[in-house]
């Protein structure tokens, strides 16, 4: 993989990382503790708020996993290991990396 390919993937990863940070900041309020005071809202509203909070927490957890994958991919670029399967050390096709630049394993190992 040449330097222009690496720069392309690095730019894509950095853009995705920036988007995730922005989304995590926006959704932080959704993960806040739910007010359980019965005098301010009804039982169904509280249940709905708790469900929404749990969904927001799960979304946040998945975004954090994506951030970790992106950071690992950026480290692989710096160490010149990017584009090679972490399991079998074979080259990962560029088409696969274009779909997900943070991917660390080839399609054969993913199966």
Buried (B, 14 or more C-beta within 10 A) or exposed (E): BEEEBBEBBBEBBEEBBEEBEEBBEEBEEBBEEBEEEEEEBEEEEBEEBEEEBEEBEEBBEEBEEBBEBBEBBBEBBEEEBBBBBBEEEEEBEBEBBEEBBBBBBBEEBEE
